[in-house]
Amino acid sequence: MKNIFPGVWRNEGYIFTKNAVKGESIFTPRILKKGNTEYREWDPNRSKPAAAIMKGLKEFPIKPRAKILYLGIANGTTASFFSDITGPEGVIYGVEISERSIKDLNPIAEKRGNIVPILASARNPDEYSWIEKVDVVYQDVATSDQSDIMIKNAKRFLKPNGFAVIAIKARSIDVVKKPNEVYKKELAKLGEHFRILDKIKLDPYEKDHLFVVMKATGVKT
Ligand SMILES: C[S@@+](CC[C@H](N)C(=O)[O-])C[C@H]1O[C@@H](n2cnc3c(N)ncnc32)[C@H](O)[C@@H]1O
């Protein structure tokens, strides 16, 4: 096992996190046991940050003890790996608009103890105004106003030196325009509010997606 980021390992071309809930094999194709430790394989075909890491991402701000606002947490597939990485001293506030997904997320959050499911629209931060300031806003809502949602939430909840991470889905923003044109426009908009540290296309794991890691220095109010 080679440690590639805090809380993330690589072994024979596959990536892993340490399983925070021993014996639990949900959302992973495989668990590897080394001594007393269980490593969960993180499938790049089912989780965009895993795809970004496989494709050579250099900046990965999800770290042990991080406080994260996760917009579009769905049933918690990706969040379960974030939960392994942040550990019990971290927390993931997971905003999701679909009641069905929140129902699926609830038992996972209960087992893990560091995921807080929030049934709300990420367009209305007033609905979760009670959360604390976070180190990372992670956004994967796949809507046409993805960048605006990110900017709005980061202004309100991101610590001054925090990170904003977004998976831009070109087809959700404009089905007609070429993905590269969509990315250019979205990056220009995001670049007015954040410093872009790293960006990586997720093909072939996720078609027409750009994964972008940004820093909050200069978030305008
Ligand atoms: C691509 S899926 C997320 C997958 C998830 N991030 C993962 O990797 O496990 C997008 C999610 O965003 C949710 N969503 C769409 N619009 C939303 C909004 N305005 N506020 C919160 N969630 C939203 C959808 O219901 C869906 O569950």
Ligand as a Chemical Component Dictionary entry (heavy atoms), coordinates in Angstrom:
data_LIG
# 
_chem_comp.id                   LIG 
_chem_comp.type                 NON-POLYMER 
_chem_comp.pdbx_formal_charge   0 
_chem_comp.three_letter_code    LIG 
# 
loop_
_chem_comp_atom.comp_id 
_chem_comp_atom.atom_id 
_chem_comp_atom.alt_atom_id 
_chem_comp_atom.type_symbol 
_chem_comp_atom.charge 
_chem_comp_atom.model_Cartn_x 
_chem_comp_atom.model_Cartn_y 
_chem_comp_atom.model_Cartn_z 
_chem_comp_atom.pdbx_ordinal 
LIG C1  C1  C 0  -24.525 13.207 -9.799 1  
LIG S1  S1  S 1  -25.573 12.979 -8.438 2  
LIG C2  C2  C 0  -24.488 12.994 -7.054 3  
LIG C3  C3  C 0  -23.664 11.750 -6.845 4  
LIG C4  C4  C 0  -22.865 11.815 -5.545 5  
LIG N1  N1  N 0  -22.176 13.087 -5.448 6  
LIG C5  C5  C 0  -21.833 10.721 -5.397 7  
LIG O1  O1  O 0  -20.755 10.830 -5.984 8  
LIG O2  O2  O -1 -22.096 9.771  -4.649 9  
LIG C6  C6  C 0  -26.323 14.572 -8.290 10 
LIG C7  C7  C 0  -27.207 14.720 -7.066 11 
LIG O3  O3  O 0  -27.541 16.102 -6.906 12 
LIG C8  C8  C 0  -28.850 16.183 -6.420 13 
LIG N2  N2  N 0  -29.357 17.541 -6.670 14 
LIG C9  C9  C 0  -29.797 18.086 -7.839 15 
LIG N3  N3  N 0  -30.165 19.374 -7.649 16 
LIG C10 C10 C 0  -29.945 19.652 -6.349 17 
LIG C11 C11 C 0  -30.115 20.813 -5.552 18 
LIG N4  N4  N 0  -30.604 21.946 -6.057 19 
LIG N5  N5  N 0  -29.788 20.746 -4.245 20 
LIG C12 C12 C 0  -29.302 19.593 -3.699 21 
LIG N6  N6  N 0  -29.119 18.466 -4.409 22 
LIG C13 C13 C 0  -29.426 18.491 -5.711 23 
LIG C14 C14 C 0  -29.580 15.075 -7.175 24 
LIG O4  O4  O 0  -30.789 14.705 -6.530 25 
LIG C15 C15 C 0  -28.526 13.969 -7.186 26 
LIG O5  O5  O 0  -28.676 13.119 -6.058 27 
# 
loop_
_chem_comp_bond.comp_id 
_chem_comp_bond.atom_id_1 
_chem_comp_bond.atom_id_2 
_chem_comp_bond.value_order 
_chem_comp_bond.pdbx_ordinal 
LIG C1  S1  SING 1  
LIG S1  C2  SING 2  
LIG S1  C6  SING 3  
LIG C2  C3  SING 4  
LIG C3  C4  SING 5  
LIG C4  N1  SING 6  
LIG C4  C5  SING 7  
LIG C5  O1  DOUB 8  
LIG C5  O2  SING 9  
LIG C6  C7  SING 10 
LIG C7  O3  SING 11 
LIG C7  C15 SING 12 
LIG O3  C8  SING 13 
LIG C8  N2  SING 14 
LIG C8  C14 SING 15 
LIG N2  C9  SING 16 
LIG N2  C13 SING 17 
LIG C9  N3  DOUB 18 
LIG N3  C10 SING 19 
LIG C10 C11 SING 20 
LIG C10 C13 DOUB 21 
LIG C11 N4  SING 22 
LIG C11 N5  DOUB 23 
LIG N5  C12 SING 24 
LIG C12 N6  DOUB 25 
LIG N6  C13 SING 26 
LIG C14 O4  SING 27 
LIG C14 C15 SING 28 
LIG C15 O5  SING 29 
# 
